[in-house]
Amino acid sequence: MSNPVAATAVGPMVLAAVEQYEPVQRRLVDDDMALSFLPAGARAFTRIARWSVARRLLIQATERSGPGLWANLTCRKRYLGDKLTEALPDIDAVVILGAGLDTKAYRLARHSAVPVFEVDLPVNIERKRSVVRSALGATPPSVHLVPVDFENDDLAAELARHGHRGDHRTFFIWEGVTQYLSADAVASTFEFLRSAAPASRIGFTYVRSDFIDGTNRYGAESLYRRFRVRSQLWQFGLEPDGVAAFIEPYGWQLTEQAGPDYLTEHYISPARRKLTASQVEWTAYAEKR
Ligand SMILES: C[S@@+](CC[C@H](N)C(=O)[O-])C[C@H]1O[C@@H](n2cnc3c(N)ncnc32)[C@H](O)[C@@H]1O
């Protein structure tokens, strides 16, 4: 894929797919559709990980290029999935911003008719449509694919055009996306979120701003070189202490944050995995007042 930002959709799903080869009690995230949503090349590569030695080598190589990222990327999916399951009885719709190749919408459609809106760049929406067609035959009637560029497009208008109702209590997921955006695009997305129905929820991830500005690399030098020096794909960051104040003016109240200690306590230690979670990326969970 020629658009380097759109291409980042593959990585998290490779990790989720590889995790499915772990015995169930060691698995950091459950996702029986992950492998089938991967492009053919990535799928073939991922299948090698069914051998535990290959899996160990793959995890070690990923950890060398971004220490802690294996745990973060798999556990953030687990955390957001758990929060969605918990909130399901009290919400009317789900909006997944920057959905990439994520499978939540399709796993949810197996047992719920709640409308789900998957938003991403037009190129990734087209790709998702064809991935879903090959994996499942057709897009489930409850799932709506919405092409939007957060930098330029009117998110509210596009969601409304695809049937999202502003008065619906909505569970928003914005996973692995904010760092790829300009501060203006993050602000305009929160401007849209200001009008979300009371009792809506949001789970979003962010990269620490001291990593973005280079003052603290958290031992992830090659990650820094890759995303901040060579490609400069990562632009936006927040500090954990500043999240509550950042979202409060838009009418959102921070409920919880899942940083590395949370991920270790809730997911990594119970699975008896010898992995360390990274400080670089955190997940915030908030409710609309
Ligand atoms: C690292 S991937 C994460 C995908 C998915 N949320 C996950 O965690 O598996 C980042 C996603 O954000 C999307 N994205 C980045 N910039 C965007 C923009 N300006 N407008 C819409 N989507 C964007 C990319 O196309 C990509 O699918």
The ligand as an SDF file (V2000), in Angstrom:
LIG
                    3D

 27 29  0  0  0  0  0  0  0  0999 V2000
   -2.0140    2.0010   13.6190 C   0  0  0  0  0  0  0  0  0  0  0  0
   -3.4800    1.8910   12.6830 S   0  0  0  0  0  0  0  0  0  0  0  0
   -4.6400    1.3600   13.9240 C   0  0  0  0  0  0  0  0  0  0  0  0
   -5.7910    0.6080   13.3480 C   0  0  0  0  0  0  0  0  0  0  0  0
   -6.7790    0.0260   14.3510 C   0  0  0  0  0  0  0  0  0  0  0  0
   -7.4260    1.0670   15.1140 N   0  0  0  0  0  0  0  0  0  0  0  0
   -6.0700   -0.9470   15.2650 C   0  0  0  0  0  0  0  0  0  0  0  0
   -5.6640   -0.5330   16.3520 O   0  0  0  0  0  0  0  0  0  0  0  0
   -5.9240   -2.1090   14.8770 O   0  0  0  0  0  0  0  0  0  0  0  0
   -3.9430    3.6120   12.4320 C   0  0  0  0  0  0  0  0  0  0  0  0
   -5.2170    3.7620   11.6300 C   0  0  0  0  0  0  0  0  0  0  0  0
   -5.5990    5.1520   11.6420 O   0  0  0  0  0  0  0  0  0  0  0  0
   -6.0070    5.5200   10.3610 C   0  0  0  0  0  0  0  0  0  0  0  0
   -5.7670    6.9610   10.1610 N   0  0  0  0  0  0  0  0  0  0  0  0
   -4.6020    7.6250   10.3010 C   0  0  0  0  0  0  0  0  0  0  0  0
   -4.7430    8.9160    9.9450 N   0  0  0  0  0  0  0  0  0  0  0  0
   -6.0420    9.0680    9.5820 C   0  0  0  0  0  0  0  0  0  0  0  0
   -6.8010   10.1780    9.1040 C   0  0  0  0  0  0  0  0  0  0  0  0
   -6.2490   11.3690    8.9000 N   0  0  0  0  0  0  0  0  0  0  0  0
   -8.1130    9.9820    8.8220 N   0  0  0  0  0  0  0  0  0  0  0  0
   -8.6810    8.7430    8.9990 C   0  0  0  0  0  0  0  0  0  0  0  0
   -8.0050    7.6600    9.4480 N   0  0  0  0  0  0  0  0  0  0  0  0
   -6.7050    7.8220    9.7210 C   0  0  0  0  0  0  0  0  0  0  0  0
   -5.0990    4.6930    9.4400 C   0  0  0  0  0  0  0  0  0  0  0  0
   -5.6010    4.6250    8.1220 O   0  0  0  0  0  0  0  0  0  0  0  0
   -5.0560    3.3590   10.1670 C   0  0  0  0  0  0  0  0  0  0  0  0
   -6.0920    2.5010    9.7840 O   0  0  0  0  0  0  0  0  0  0  0  0
  1  2  1  0
  2  3  1  0
  2 10  1  0
  3  4  1  0
  4  5  1  0
  5  6  1  0
  5  7  1  0
  7  8  2  0
  7  9  1  0
 10 11  1  0
 11 12  1  0
 11 26  1  0
 12 13  1  0
 13 14  1  0
 13 24  1  0
 14 15  1  0
 14 23  1  0
 15 16  2  0
 16 17  1  0
 17 18  1  0
 17 23  2  0
 18 19  1  0
 18 20  2  0
 20 21  1  0
 21 22  2  0
 22 23  1  0
 24 25  1  0
 24 26  1  0
 26 27  1  0
M  CHG  2   2   1   9  -1
M  END
$$$$
